[in-house]
Amino acid sequence: MNFRILAAAFLLVLPAAPAFAGTPVELNANIVDANGQVTLGELFNDAGPARDVVVAQRAGPTVVLDANAVQAFARRYGLDWDNPRGISRIIVRSEGSVGGPARNQEVLTWTRNIATGEIVQASDMVWSKAVAAPNDAPGRVDLVIGEAARRPLRQGDPVLVHDVAPPMVVKAGDAVLVTYTDAGITLTLQAKALGSAAVGDTLDVVNTTSKKVIETVATGIDQAAVGPAALQMRADAHQQIALR
């Protein structure tokens, strides 16, 4: 199959864009087009008012877009895509050509819109039929339950592991109780958080008495620890992330 590559020059001749507020966006995991007109909403999650803007025409079953040209075009419409994986081409397929007509794979999808920072509940996800599972799709719901949304999530979109993260249990400026435990000895002190952290994250705090900065590990809501127990907790948290 010969792919048609859309050059940057082609994108630049399209009409000038209206002024939309800049919005960080991510490339959709499965990009398909139903009617031959590839839009920003088909390419990016949360394209907002620019979702119906046509980027290119698809004459055949597939069109290949130049990623740099798409990035520049999207920016004209207030959409900021940082292309974190450094891809060079974006393949858009017709809705009927992706994996054939059968939809025989199950993927988790969102049952409602979720705001940034919201904690994911079991009821927020449902298994749905799809032509293919995104590379970043979780295979189990327990990998996502209890995590916090890293960005606004849209009802019906596939659940992706990189869209969620452990919730912040300490925020910058919070009063934090720091505990040191070793060999049966436990000491505590009051401190102020200099940043935000999830459980297992390194957290700098300032001792409210001595004014010294201490490197700790967040252990719970407005709680942190130092010493051997803290180091083990940080190692356990990193291991859990690696296993996701």
WOBEL-V398648 format. One record per pair of residues at least 12 apart in sequence whose C-alpha atoms are under 10 Angstrom apart, sorted by sequence separation. I is the first residue (numbers start at 0). J is the second residue. D is the distance in Angstrom with one decimal. If there is no record, write none. Layout:
I/J/D ; I/J/D
This chain:
29/41/9.0 ; 30/42/6.1 ; 38/50/6.4 ; 39/51/6.4 ; 40/52/7.6 ; 41/53/9.5 ; 42/54/9.1 ; 70/82/7.9 ; 110/122/7.5 ; 111/123/6.3 ; 148/160/10.0 ; 149/161/8.0 ; 150/162/6.7 ; 176/188/6.0 ; 177/189/6.2 ; 191/203/8.7 ; 192/204/4.4 ; 193/205/7.0 ; 202/214/5.9 ; 203/215/6.0 ; 204/216/9.8 ; 213/225/8.6 ; 216/228/9.4 ; 217/229/8.2 ; 26/39/9.7 ; 27/40/8.9 ; 29/42/8.7 ; 30/43/8.7 ; 38/51/5.6 ; 39/52/5.7 ; 40/53/8.9 ; 41/54/9.7 ; 109/122/9.0 ; 110/123/5.1 ; 111/124/8.2 ; 148/161/9.3 ; 149/162/5.4 ; 150/163/7.9 ; 175/188/8.5 ; 176/189/5.0 ; 177/190/6.8 ; 190/203/9.6 ; 191/204/5.3 ; 192/205/6.6 ; 201/214/6.8 ; 202/215/5.1 ; 203/216/8.3 ; 216/229/5.7 ; 26/40/9.7 ; 27/41/7.3 ; 28/42/8.8 ; 37/51/8.9 ; 38/52/5.3 ; 39/53/6.5 ; 40/54/9.7 ; 54/68/10.0 ; 55/69/9.6 ; 109/123/5.7 ; 110/124/5.3 ; 126/140/9.5 ; 146/160/9.7 ; 148/162/6.1 ; 149/163/5.1 ; 175/189/6.0 ; 176/190/6.3 ; 177/191/9.6 ; 190/204/5.9 ; 191/205/5.3 ; 192/206/9.2 ; 201/215/5.8 ; 202/216/5.5 ; 203/217/9.4 ; 215/229/7.3 ; 216/230/7.4 ; 218/232/7.8 ; 26/41/8.9 ; 27/42/5.7 ; 28/43/8.9 ; 36/51/9.5 ; 37/52/8.4 ; 38/53/4.3 ; 39/54/6.4 ; 54/69/7.7 ; 67/82/8.8 ; 108/123/8.4 ; 109/124/4.7 ; 110/125/6.5 ; 125/140/9.0 ; 143/158/8.6 ; 147/162/8.6 ; 148/163/4.5 ; 149/164/6.3 ; 174/189/7.1 ; 175/190/5.1 ; 176/191/8.6 ; 189/204/9.4 ; 190/205/5.3 ; 191/206/6.7 ; 200/215/8.5 ; 201/216/4.6 ; 202/217/6.2 ; 215/230/8.9 ; 216/231/9.7 ; 217/232/8.9 ; 218/233/9.0 ; 26/42/5.8 ; 27/43/5.1 ; 28/44/9.1 ; 36/52/9.3 ; 37/53/5.6 ; 38/54/5.3 ; 39/55/9.5 ; 66/82/8.2 ; 107/123/9.7 ; 108/124/5.5 ; 109/125/6.6 ; 110/126/9.7 ; 124/140/7.8 ; 143/159/8.9 ; 146/162/9.5 ; 147/163/5.3 ; 148/164/6.6 ; 149/165/9.2 ; 174/190/5.9 ; 175/191/5.6 ; 176/192/9.7 ; 189/205/8.7 ; 190/206/4.4 ; 191/207/6.6 ; 199/215/9.5 ; 200/216/5.6 ; 201/217/6.5 ; 202/218/9.9 ; 216/232/7.8 ; 217/233/8.5 ; 25/42/8.5 ; 26/43/4.5 ; 27/44/5.7 ; 36/53/6.1 ; 37/54/5.5 ; 38/55/7.3 ; 107/124/6.1 ; 108/125/5.6 ; 109/126/9.0 ; 143/160/7.2 ; 146/163/5.8 ; 147/164/5.3 ; 148/165/8.7 ; 149/166/9.2 ; 173/190/8.5 ; 174/191/4.7 ; 175/192/6.4 ; 189/206/6.4 ; 190/207/5.1 ; 199/216/5.8 ; 200/217/5.7 ; 201/218/9.8 ; 216/233/6.7 ; 24/42/9.6 ; 25/43/5.5 ; 26/44/6.4 ; 27/45/9.5 ; 35/53/9.9 ; 36/54/7.5 ; 37/55/5.2 ; 38/56/9.1 ; 54/72/7.8 ; 67/85/9.4 ; 106/124/9.7 ; 107/125/5.4 ; 108/126/6.3 ; 109/127/9.6 ; 140/158/9.6 ; 142/160/8.0 ; 145/163/9.4 ; 146/164/5.4 ; 147/165/5.8 ; 148/166/8.3 ; 172/190/9.5 ; 173/191/5.7 ; 174/192/6.4 ; 188/206/7.5 ; 189/207/6.2 ; 190/208/8.1 ; 198/216/7.6 ; 199/217/5.5 ; 200/218/8.3 ; 215/233/9.8 ; 24/43/6.1 ; 25/44/5.7 ; 26/45/9.7 ; 36/55/6.1 ; 37/56/6.0 ; 54/73/8.6 ; 66/85/8.7 ; 67/86/8.8 ; 68/87/9.6 ; 69/88/9.3 ; 106/125/8.2 ; 107/126/4.5 ; 108/127/6.5 ; 121/140/7.2 ; 124/143/9.3 ; 143/162/9.5 ; 144/163/9.5 ; 145/164/9.1 ; 146/165/4.9 ; 147/166/4.9 ; 172/191/5.9 ; 173/192/5.4 ; 174/193/9.9 ; 188/207/8.5 ; 189/208/7.9 ; 190/209/9.6 ; 191/210/9.5 ; 193/212/8.8 ; 197/216/9.1 ; 198/217/5.0 ; 199/218/6.2 ; 204/223/9.1 ; 23/43/9.8 ; 24/44/6.0 ; 25/45/8.0 ; 35/55/8.4 ; 36/56/4.8 ; 37/57/6.9 ; 66/86/6.6 ; 67/87/6.9 ; 68/88/9.6 ; 69/89/8.7 ; 105/125/9.6 ; 106/126/5.4 ; 107/127/6.1 ; 108/128/9.5 ; 120/140/9.4 ; 121/141/8.2 ; 124/144/9.1 ; 137/157/9.7 ; 138/158/10.0 ; 143/163/7.1 ; 145/165/7.6 ; 146/166/5.8 ; 147/167/8.2 ; 171/191/7.9 ; 172/192/5.1 ; 173/193/8.2 ; 188/208/8.8 ; 190/210/8.7 ; 192/212/9.6 ; 193/213/9.9 ; 196/216/8.5 ; 197/217/6.4 ; 198/218/5.0 ; 199/219/8.9 ; 203/223/9.7 ; 23/44/9.4 ; 24/45/6.4 ; 25/46/9.1 ; 35/56/5.7 ; 36/57/6.1 ; 52/73/9.4 ; 65/86/9.2 ; 66/87/5.0 ; 67/88/8.2 ; 105/126/5.9 ; 106/127/5.4 ; 107/128/8.8 ; 108/129/10.0 ; 120/141/9.7 ; 123/144/8.8 ; 136/157/7.4 ; 137/158/7.2 ; 142/163/9.7 ; 143/164/8.4 ; 144/165/9.9 ; 145/166/7.8 ; 146/167/9.6 ; 170/191/9.7 ; 171/192/5.1 ; 172/193/6.1 ; 173/194/8.8 ; 190/211/9.4 ; 191/212/9.3 ; 192/213/9.8 ; 196/217/6.4 ; 197/218/8.0 ; 198/219/6.0 ; 202/223/7.8 ; 23/45/8.6 ; 24/46/6.9 ; 34/56/9.2 ; 35/57/4.6 ; 36/58/8.9 ; 65/87/6.2 ; 66/88/4.9 ; 67/89/9.7 ; 104/126/9.6 ; 105/127/5.3 ; 106/128/6.4 ; 107/129/9.5 ; 121/143/8.5 ; 122/144/9.3 ; 135/157/9.6 ; 136/158/6.0 ; 137/159/6.5 ; 138/160/9.7 ; 143/165/9.2 ; 170/192/6.8 ; 171/193/5.1 ; 172/194/7.2 ; 173/195/8.8 ; 190/212/9.0 ; 195/217/9.1 ; 196/218/9.3 ; 197/219/8.0 ; 198/220/8.5 ; 201/223/9.1 ; 202/224/9.4 ; 22/45/8.4 ; 23/46/8.9 ; 24/47/9.8 ; 34/57/8.3 ; 35/58/6.4 ; 64/87/8.6 ; 65/88/4.9 ; 66/89/5.9 ; 104/127/8.1 ; 105/128/4.6 ; 106/129/6.6 ; 120/143/8.3 ; 121/144/5.9 ; 135/158/8.3 ; 136/159/4.7 ; 137/160/6.0 ; 169/192/7.3 ; 170/193/8.1 ; 171/194/4.1 ; 172/195/8.6 ; 190/213/8.9 ; 192/215/9.8 ; 196/219/9.6 ; 197/220/8.9 ; 200/223/9.6 ; 201/224/9.7 ; 22/46/7.9 ; 32/56/9.8 ; 33/57/9.7 ; 34/58/9.7 ; 35/59/8.2 ; 49/73/8.7 ; 52/76/8.6 ; 64/88/5.6 ; 65/89/6.4 ; 66/90/9.5 ; 103/127/9.7 ; 104/128/5.5 ; 105/129/5.8 ; 106/130/9.4 ; 119/143/6.8 ; 120/144/5.3 ; 121/145/8.5 ; 133/157/7.9 ; 135/159/5.3 ; 136/160/6.1 ; 137/161/9.7 ; 169/193/9.6 ; 170/194/6.0 ; 171/195/5.0 ; 196/220/9.7 ; 198/222/9.3 ; 199/223/9.1 ; 201/225/10.0 ; 22/47/8.6 ; 32/57/8.2 ; 35/60/8.9 ; 37/62/9.1 ; 63/88/6.4 ; 64/89/5.0 ; 65/90/9.1 ; 102/127/9.5 ; 103/128/6.2 ; 104/129/5.2 ; 105/130/8.4 ; 106/131/8.2 ; 107/132/9.1 ; 118/143/9.4 ; 119/144/5.2 ; 120/145/6.3 ; 132/157/8.6 ; 133/158/8.9 ; 134/159/8.5 ; 135/160/5.7 ; 136/161/8.9 ; 169/194/7.7 ; 170/195/4.1 ; 171/196/8.5 ; 192/217/10.0 ; 196/221/9.6 ; 198/223/8.7 ; 199/224/9.8 ; 35/61/9.5 ; 50/76/9.7 ; 63/89/5.6 ; 64/90/6.4 ; 102/128/5.7 ; 103/129/6.4 ; 104/130/6.0 ; 105/131/8.1 ; 106/132/6.0 ; 118/144/7.7 ; 119/145/5.3 ; 120/146/8.4 ; 132/158/10.0 ; 133/159/7.7 ; 134/160/9.5 ; 135/161/7.1 ; 169/195/5.2 ; 170/196/6.7 ; 195/221/9.9 ; 20/47/9.9 ; 35/62/9.5 ; 42/69/9.2 ; 46/73/9.2 ; 49/76/6.5 ; 62/89/8.3 ; 63/90/4.6 ; 64/91/7.7 ; 101/128/9.4 ; 102/129/5.0 ; 103/130/6.3 ; 104/131/6.1 ; 105/132/7.3 ; 106/133/8.3 ; 118/145/5.7 ; 119/146/5.6 ; 120/147/9.6 ; 132/159/10.0 ; 135/162/9.3 ; 168/195/7.6 ; 169/196/5.3 ; 170/197/9.1 ; 177/204/8.8 ; 196/223/9.8 ; 19/47/9.2 ; 20/48/9.5 ; 32/60/9.3 ; 48/76/9.0 ; 49/77/8.1 ; 50/78/10.0 ; 62/90/6.0 ; 63/91/6.2 ; 101/129/8.5 ; 102/130/4.5 ; 103/131/8.1 ; 104/132/6.8 ; 108/136/9.5 ; 117/145/9.3 ; 118/146/5.5 ; 119/147/6.0 ; 127/155/9.1 ; 129/157/9.4 ; 167/195/6.5 ; 168/196/6.2 ; 169/197/6.8 ; 176/204/9.9 ; 201/229/9.4 ; 19/48/7.6 ; 31/60/9.9 ; 32/61/9.1 ; 48/77/9.6 ; 49/78/8.1 ; 61/90/6.9 ; 62/91/5.4 ; 63/92/8.7 ; 101/130/6.7 ; 102/131/7.8 ; 107/136/7.5 ; 117/146/8.2 ; 118/147/4.4 ; 119/148/7.1 ; 167/196/5.2 ; 168/197/5.2 ; 169/198/8.5 ; 175/204/7.9 ; 177/206/9.1 ; 192/221/8.5 ; 200/229/9.9 ; 201/230/9.4 ; 19/49/7.8 ; 31/61/9.1 ; 32/62/9.8 ; 39/69/9.1 ; 43/73/9.3 ; 46/76/9.3 ; 47/77/9.8 ; 61/91/5.7 ; 62/92/6.6 ; 100/130/8.0 ; 106/136/7.1 ; 107/137/7.6 ; 116/146/8.9 ; 117/147/5.3 ; 118/148/6.6 ; 124/154/9.3 ; 125/155/9.3 ; 127/157/8.9 ; 166/196/8.2 ; 167/197/4.3 ; 168/198/6.6 ; 174/204/9.2 ; 175/205/9.4 ; 176/206/10.0 ; 191/221/9.4 ; 192/222/9.7 ; 199/229/8.1 ; 17/48/10.0 ; 18/49/9.9 ; 42/73/9.7 ; 46/77/9.0 ; 47/78/9.0 ; 60/91/8.5 ; 61/92/4.5 ; 62/93/8.7 ; 98/129/9.6 ; 99/130/7.8 ; 106/137/8.1 ; 107/138/8.2 ; 116/147/5.1 ; 117/148/5.6 ; 118/149/10.0 ; 123/154/9.0 ; 124/155/9.2 ; 126/157/9.5 ; 165/196/9.1 ; 166/197/5.6 ; 167/198/7.4 ; 168/199/10.0 ; 169/200/9.9 ; 171/202/9.6 ; 173/204/9.5 ; 174/205/9.8 ; 175/206/9.4 ; 190/221/9.8 ; 192/223/9.5 ; 199/230/8.8 ; 17/49/9.0 ; 46/78/7.0 ; 60/92/5.8 ; 61/93/6.3 ; 98/130/5.8 ; 106/138/7.9 ; 107/139/8.6 ; 115/147/7.4 ; 116/148/4.9 ; 117/149/8.6 ; 125/157/9.7 ; 126/158/9.8 ; 165/197/5.9 ; 166/198/7.9 ; 168/200/9.8 ; 170/202/9.9 ; 171/203/9.6 ; 172/204/9.1 ; 175/207/9.9 ; 190/222/9.6 ; 199/231/9.1 ; 200/232/9.1 ; 201/233/7.6 ; 16/49/9.2 ; 39/72/9.4 ; 45/78/9.2 ; 46/79/9.8 ; 59/92/8.7 ; 60/93/5.2 ; 61/94/9.8 ; 97/130/6.7 ; 98/131/7.3 ; 105/138/9.4 ; 106/139/9.6 ; 107/140/7.9 ; 114/147/9.3 ; 115/148/5.0 ; 116/149/6.2 ; 117/150/9.3 ; 124/157/9.2 ; 125/158/9.4 ; 164/197/8.8 ; 165/198/7.4 ; 167/200/9.4 ; 169/202/8.7 ; 171/204/9.1 ; 172/205/10.0 ; 174/207/9.2 ; 189/222/9.7 ; 190/223/9.5 ; 199/232/5.9 ; 200/233/6.5 ; 39/73/7.3 ; 57/91/8.3 ; 59/93/8.0 ; 60/94/8.6 ; 96/130/9.9 ; 97/131/8.2 ; 113/147/9.6 ; 114/148/6.8 ; 115/149/5.5 ; 116/150/7.4 ; 117/151/9.1 ; 124/158/7.8 ; 165/199/9.5 ; 198/232/8.5 ; 199/233/4.4 ; 200/234/9.7 ; 43/78/8.9 ; 57/92/8.5 ; 58/93/9.6 ; 60/95/8.3 ; 61/96/8.4 ; 95/130/9.9 ; 113/148/7.2 ; 114/149/8.6 ; 115/150/4.5 ; 116/151/8.5 ; 117/152/9.8 ; 123/158/9.9 ; 165/200/9.8 ; 198/233/8.1 ; 199/234/7.7 ; 16/52/9.0 ; 57/93/8.1 ; 60/96/6.4 ; 61/97/9.6 ; 94/130/9.8 ; 113/149/9.9 ; 114/150/6.8 ; 115/151/4.9 ; 177/213/9.6 ; 179/215/9.6 ; 187/223/9.8 ; 188/224/10.0 ; 199/235/7.6 ; 200/236/7.9 ; 39/76/9.2 ; 43/80/8.5 ; 60/97/9.1 ; 113/150/8.4 ; 114/151/4.6 ; 115/152/7.6 ; 178/215/9.2 ; 187/224/8.9 ; 199/236/5.2 ; 200/237/8.7 ; 113/151/5.7 ; 114/152/6.5 ; 177/215/7.7 ; 178/216/9.9 ; 186/224/9.9 ; 187/225/9.8 ; 198/236/7.4 ; 199/237/7.5 ; 39/78/9.0 ; 112/151/7.4 ; 113/152/5.0 ; 114/153/8.8 ; 177/216/9.0 ; 186/225/9.9 ; 197/236/9.6 ; 13/53/9.2 ; 112/152/5.5 ; 113/153/6.6 ; 177/217/8.9 ; 178/218/9.6 ; 13/54/8.4 ; 111/152/8.2 ; 112/153/4.5 ; 113/154/7.8 ; 176/217/10.0 ; 177/218/9.3 ; 13/55/9.5 ; 111/153/6.6 ; 112/154/4.8 ; 175/217/9.3 ; 176/218/10.0 ; 109/152/7.6 ; 110/153/8.4 ; 111/154/4.3 ; 112/155/8.5 ; 176/219/9.8 ; 10/54/7.1 ; 109/153/6.8 ; 110/154/5.2 ; 111/155/7.4 ; 112/156/9.3 ; 119/163/8.5 ; 175/219/9.8 ; 176/220/9.5 ; 177/221/8.8 ; 178/222/7.9 ; 179/223/9.0 ; 180/224/8.0 ; 181/225/9.5 ; 9/54/9.7 ; 10/55/7.7 ; 108/153/9.2 ; 109/154/4.9 ; 110/155/6.2 ; 111/156/9.4 ; 118/163/9.0 ; 175/220/8.5 ; 176/221/6.5 ; 177/222/6.0 ; 178/223/6.4 ; 179/224/5.8 ; 180/225/7.5 ; 181/226/6.9 ; 182/227/9.6 ; 9/55/8.7 ; 108/154/7.4 ; 109/155/5.2 ; 110/156/8.6 ; 117/163/9.5 ; 118/164/9.5 ; 175/221/4.8 ; 176/222/4.9 ; 177/223/4.8 ; 178/224/4.6 ; 179/225/5.1 ; 180/226/6.5 ; 181/227/6.7 ; 42/89/8.8 ; 108/155/5.5 ; 109/156/5.9 ; 110/157/9.9 ; 115/162/9.7 ; 116/163/8.8 ; 118/165/9.0 ; 119/166/9.8 ; 173/220/9.8 ; 174/221/6.6 ; 175/222/5.3 ; 176/223/6.2 ; 177/224/5.2 ; 178/225/6.3 ; 179/226/5.8 ; 180/227/7.5 ; 181/228/7.3 ; 42/90/9.8 ; 107/155/9.2 ; 108/156/5.4 ; 109/157/6.5 ; 115/163/9.2 ; 116/164/9.1 ; 118/166/7.2 ; 169/217/7.2 ; 173/221/6.7 ; 174/222/8.6 ; 175/223/6.8 ; 176/224/8.2 ; 177/225/7.2 ; 178/226/8.6 ; 179/227/8.5 ; 180/228/6.6 ; 5/54/9.8 ; 24/73/9.5 ; 42/91/8.4 ; 107/156/8.6 ; 108/157/4.2 ; 109/158/6.3 ; 116/165/9.7 ; 117/166/8.5 ; 168/217/7.5 ; 169/218/9.1 ; 173/222/9.7 ; 175/224/9.8 ; 179/228/8.1 ; 180/229/8.5 ; 5/55/7.7 ; 41/91/9.0 ; 106/156/9.9 ; 107/157/5.8 ; 108/158/5.1 ; 109/159/9.9 ; 116/166/7.3 ; 167/217/9.4 ; 168/218/8.1 ; 169/219/7.6 ; 170/220/9.2 ; 178/228/9.7 ; 179/229/8.2 ; 5/56/9.3 ; 23/74/9.8 ; 106/157/6.8 ; 107/158/5.4 ; 108/159/8.8 ; 116/167/8.5 ; 168/219/5.8 ; 169/220/5.9 ; 170/221/7.9 ; 178/229/9.0 ; 5/57/9.9 ; 21/73/9.9 ; 22/74/9.0 ; 106/158/7.6 ; 107/159/8.5 ; 167/219/9.2 ; 168/220/4.5 ; 169/221/5.0 ; 21/74/7.8 ; 24/77/9.8 ; 25/78/9.4 ; 106/159/9.7 ; 167/220/8.3 ; 168/221/6.3 ; 169/222/7.4 ; 3/57/8.8 ; 10/64/9.8 ; 21/75/9.3 ; 22/76/9.3 ; 23/77/8.6 ; 24/78/6.3 ; 25/79/8.5 ; 26/80/7.6 ; 37/91/7.8 ; 167/221/9.7 ; 168/222/8.1 ; 169/223/8.8 ; 3/58/9.1 ; 10/65/9.6 ; 19/74/9.6 ; 21/76/7.9 ; 22/77/6.1 ; 23/78/6.0 ; 24/79/5.9 ; 25/80/6.1 ; 26/81/9.6 ; 37/92/9.6 ; 168/223/9.8 ; 3/59/8.6 ; 16/72/9.1 ; 19/75/8.6 ; 20/76/8.2 ; 21/77/4.1 ; 22/78/4.9 ; 23/79/4.6 ; 24/80/5.3 ; 25/81/8.0 ; 26/82/8.0 ; 35/91/10.0 ; 37/93/9.6 ; 2/59/8.8 ; 4/61/9.8 ; 5/62/7.6 ; 6/63/9.3 ; 7/64/8.6 ; 11/68/8.2 ; 15/72/9.9 ; 16/73/9.5 ; 18/75/8.1 ; 19/76/5.9 ; 20/77/5.4 ; 21/78/5.5 ; 22/79/5.7 ; 23/80/6.0 ; 24/81/8.2 ; 25/82/7.9 ; 26/83/9.9 ; 35/92/9.4 ; 36/93/9.9 ; 1/59/9.6 ; 2/60/9.2 ; 3/61/7.5 ; 4/62/6.6 ; 5/63/6.1 ; 6/64/7.1 ; 7/65/6.6 ; 10/68/6.8 ; 11/69/9.9 ; 16/74/9.6 ; 17/75/8.3 ; 18/76/6.6 ; 19/77/5.0 ; 20/78/8.0 ; 21/79/6.5 ; 22/80/8.5 ; 23/81/8.1 ; 24/82/9.5 ; 25/83/9.2 ; 35/93/7.4 ; 0/59/10.0 ; 2/61/6.6 ; 3/62/5.3 ; 4/63/4.7 ; 5/64/4.7 ; 6/65/5.9 ; 7/66/8.7 ; 9/68/8.8 ; 10/69/7.6 ; 13/72/9.1 ; 16/75/6.2 ; 17/76/6.7 ; 18/77/7.0 ; 19/78/8.2 ; 30/89/8.6 ; 31/90/8.7 ; 32/91/6.8 ; 33/92/8.7 ; 34/93/7.8 ; 35/94/9.6 ; 0/60/9.3 ; 1/61/8.7 ; 2/62/6.0 ; 3/63/5.6 ; 4/64/5.5 ; 5/65/5.8 ; 6/66/9.3 ; 7/67/7.3 ; 8/68/7.9 ; 11/71/8.8 ; 15/75/7.9 ; 16/76/5.6 ; 17/77/8.9 ; 30/90/7.4 ; 31/91/5.5 ; 32/92/6.1 ; 33/93/5.8 ; 34/94/8.4 ; 0/61/8.8 ; 1/62/9.3 ; 2/63/6.1 ; 3/64/8.0 ; 4/65/6.7 ; 5/66/9.3 ; 6/67/9.2 ; 7/68/4.4 ; 10/71/8.8 ; 11/72/7.3 ; 15/76/8.9 ; 16/77/8.9 ; 29/90/9.5 ; 30/91/5.4 ; 31/92/4.9 ; 32/93/4.9 ; 33/94/5.1 ; 1/63/9.9 ; 2/64/9.6 ; 6/68/6.9 ; 7/69/7.5 ; 10/72/6.6 ; 29/91/8.5 ; 30/92/6.7 ; 31/93/5.4 ; 32/94/5.4 ; 33/95/7.8 ; 5/68/8.3 ; 6/69/9.2 ; 7/70/9.7 ; 10/73/10.0 ; 26/89/9.3 ; 29/92/9.0 ; 30/93/8.7 ; 31/94/5.2 ; 32/95/8.9 ; 5/69/9.2 ; 7/71/8.5 ; 11/75/9.9 ; 30/94/8.8 ; 31/95/8.7 ; 32/96/9.8 ; 7/72/8.6 ; 31/96/8.9 ; 32/97/10.0 ; 31/97/7.6 ; 30/97/9.4 ; 29/97/9.2 ; 165/236/9.9 ; 165/240/9.3 ; 164/240/9.4 ; 5/88/9.2 ; 160/243/8.0 ; 4/88/8.4 ; 5/89/9.6 ; 4/89/9.3 ; 4/90/9.2 ; 3/90/9.7 ; 2/90/8.8 ; 142/239/9.8 ; 142/240/9.7 ; 29/129/10.0 ; 142/242/9.5 ; 143/243/9.2 ; 29/130/9.3 ; 142/243/6.5 ; 29/131/8.0 ; 141/243/9.9 ; 28/131/9.9 ; 29/132/8.4 ; 28/132/8.8 ; 29/133/6.8 ; 139/243/9.6 ; 28/133/5.7 ; 29/134/9.7 ; 45/150/9.6 ; 138/243/9.4 ; 27/133/9.4 ; 28/134/7.9 ; 45/151/7.8 ; 137/243/7.9 ; 28/135/8.3 ; 44/151/9.3 ; 45/152/8.1 ; 28/136/9.3 ; 44/152/8.4 ; 45/153/7.6 ; 44/153/8.1 ; 44/156/8.6 ; 25/150/9.9 ; 24/150/9.3 ; 23/150/9.3 ; 28/156/9.4 ; 29/157/9.1 ; 27/156/9.0 ; 28/157/8.1 ; 27/157/9.3 ; 28/158/10.0 ; 28/159/8.7 ; 25/162/9.9
